[in-house]
Amino acid sequence: MGQALSPANFSMGGVGRRKRLPHGVYMPRRIESLTIDGPVGDLEALLEEPEGAAPRMAAVVCHPHPLYGGAMHNKVVYRMARGLRRAGVAVLRFNFRGVGRSQGEHAHLRGEIEDARAALEWLRTRYPDLPYALAGFSFGARVITELGCRADGARFLLAAGFPTRYGSAEYLAQCGAAKIFMQSTHDQFGPRPELEALYAAWAEPKRLVWIEAADHFFAGALEELEQKVHAAAVEFVA
């Protein structure tokens, strides 16, 4: 189910693991640890640029629920970020308020949307000439769709593991942004019948991608998730 979409000065603060390029030359992964000014204090963040080339797009990636262990180093978030980066996207991950070294306390979605807005503003200042996208997993998927549907300009919104039982999602019925949903076939927090029923009422352009996986966290299918994120992003990267 789902319909196809039509794609409508870096300062290094650190170096990650090295990757062998096809011609045998090593190129370090460009990575920088950051502190961003958030609405209620500092936000801990991590910026990664693509290997071997200048970025052609920038994206914020948001993590799952802070009260249930969600953080920017979550394995699903990491895989999404890597898929985007492989497509030529500079990726900003960050911890919501109260997580890791980010200041503040959990604010039941409303505050976390404002955290994401601050992260996006920082990213757009860093890359003023690049288009941008928003991506998130679980609670983070809810954050980025609410933010992206209410703010103009995102090239696309990528929501993995969208939770169907976390309040109303009626805003998506009027959301004109390009939306890509990636869901596990055995997602206990976004079961297939529930998501398909909601998805039917959501505005175009949209796409729904099912991934055969054991649970909400894409167990046994993280590699496939990363590949599908990469393939989707490639369609939109300038």
N, C-alpha and C positions, 0 to 999 in steps of 0.2 A: 504494500500500500504506500501511497505517496507519489508526488509528482516531481518531475525534473525541474530544476531551476535554470534560469538564464542569468549569467553573471552581469548583472547590470555593470654630528660630530661625535662619534662613539668614543668614550673614554674607558679603557679596559681596567677593571678593578680586580681581575683574576682570570685564570685560565683553567678550563676544565680538562677532561681527558682528551688525548690526541686520537685522531682518526686518520687512517691511511687513505689518501686520495688515490684515484686510479693510476696516476702517473708516478706514484711512489713517494710523493712529497707529503710531509706531515703538516697539517694545518690545525692549530688549536681551536677548540670551541670557545667563542668569545662570550664571556660571562661576567657579570658585575653584580655584586651585592649592594643594595641601596637602602636608604631610608627616605620614605616619601612623607610629606606633610599630609596627614589625614584630617578628617573633620573633628576628631577628638584626641589627636596626638599622632605620634609617629606610626607609620605602617612599614613593616619589614617587607622587603621586596627583592626580587631577583630578575635581572634582565639578561636575556640571551639573544645573540644575533646569529644569523645563519653562518655556516662554515664556508669560507672561500669566496664569498660574494657579498655585496652590499644588500641590505634588506629592501624588498620591494613593497612591503606592507608591514604594519605593526598591529599587534593584538594583545589584549589583556585576557588572561585566563584565570578564572575564579574557582576556588576549592569548595569541597563539600562542607556540611554543617559543622560549625565550630564546636558545638557542644557534644559532638559524637566523634571527636578525633580528627575532624577535617583540618587540613593544613595544605600549604602550597606544595609540599613534597609528597602529597598523596600520589600513589602509583598511576591512577587514571589521569590525574591532572598532568603528571610528568609525561605520560605517553601522548596526550593531546598536544602538549607544548612541543614535544619533539616532532610530531607529525607536521605541525604548523611551521616549525623552524626549517624542516627539510623542504618545505614548499617555498622558502624565501621570505619567511615572516620573522620579524623581530618580536620576541615574546616577553611580556612582563607578567610574571606571577607574583602574588603578594599574599600576606596573611591578613585576614580580616581582623578587626579590632579584638583584642583579648587573646589572640593566638600567637604563640612564639614570642617574638620581641615587639609585636604590635601593641600599642597602648589602647586602653579603653576596655569596655565590657560588651559582651554580646547584646545586640539591640534588635533581635527578632525580625530580621530581614530589612526593615526600613533603614537602619543605620548601616548595614552592610552594603546596601545599594549605594549609599553615599560614599562609603569607602571605595567602591568600584569606580564611582564617578571621579573621585580624586585621583585614583590610579590612572584612569583614562586621560584625564586632563594633563597629568604629568607626561604620559606617553606621547600625547599629541604635541606637547611643547618640545619634547625631545626629537620628534620626527614630524615637523610641521608640513612637510611636502609629501608624506606618504598617506595613502588610504589606510583605514583602520577596520578592525573586526573585533568582536567580543566572543569569548568562548567560556564555557563553564561546565562543571560536573555536579549533578545532584542539586543540593542547595545552591551551588554556584551557577547552575543552569537557570534556576529561577531568578537569581540576581541579575544575570546578564540579559535575559529576555525582558525583564521589567525595565531595566535601564535602557537597553537598545531600542525597545518599542516606544519609549517616551523621549528619546533624543535622536535627532536626525543625523544621518551621515554614515552609519556603519555599513561597510561593504557587505558583511553578512554576520549573522548570529549563529553560533554553533553550540547546541545544547545537548550534552550527553547525560543519560540517566535522569531525564526530566521527571521530577516527583509529581504524581497525579493527585496526591492527597495533602498538599501543602497550601491550602487556601484556594481561592478562585483564580483561574487562569483566563478569565473572560477578556482581559486586555489583549490577548493574542488574536481575538476575532477582528480587531481593528488595526492590527500591526502590519504596516506595509513594508517592513524590512525583510530582506531575504533571510529565511529561517531554515536551518538544517538541524533535525533532531536525530540523534543516534541512540538507540535503546537496546539493551539486552533482551533477548527473547524470554528470559526468566527473571525479570526485574521485579523484586518483591515490593518496591516502593513506587513503581510505575508499570503495573501489569499491562500486558498487551491489549486486552479488551478495553480497559479504561483509557489508555492513551489513544487508541484508534478512535474511540468515540469523541474524545476531546479534539483531536487533530482534525476531524472532519469539519468542525466549525471554525477552525482558525483560518485567517486570511492568507491568501497567496501573496508573494511567492513562498513556497514551502517545500520541504522534502523530508520524508521519514525513512530512515535507514535502520533495519533490524539486523542485529548481530547475534549470532548463535553463541550464547554464553550462559554460564551456570547461575549467575546472580547479578544483582545491581552493580557490582564492582567489576563486571566483565571478566570474571574468573575464567581462565582458559582461553581468552580471546583478546588479550591486551594487544598483541601484535596486529591482529585484524583491525582493532579499533584504531591504532596508530596509522595503519595503511589507509583506512577509509577517511580519517581526518586529513591526511596528506592529500589524497586524491580530491577531496572536496575543496580544499584550500587552493589547489593548483588552478581550478576553474576560475577563481576570482582574483588571483594575484596578477597585478598589472605587468 
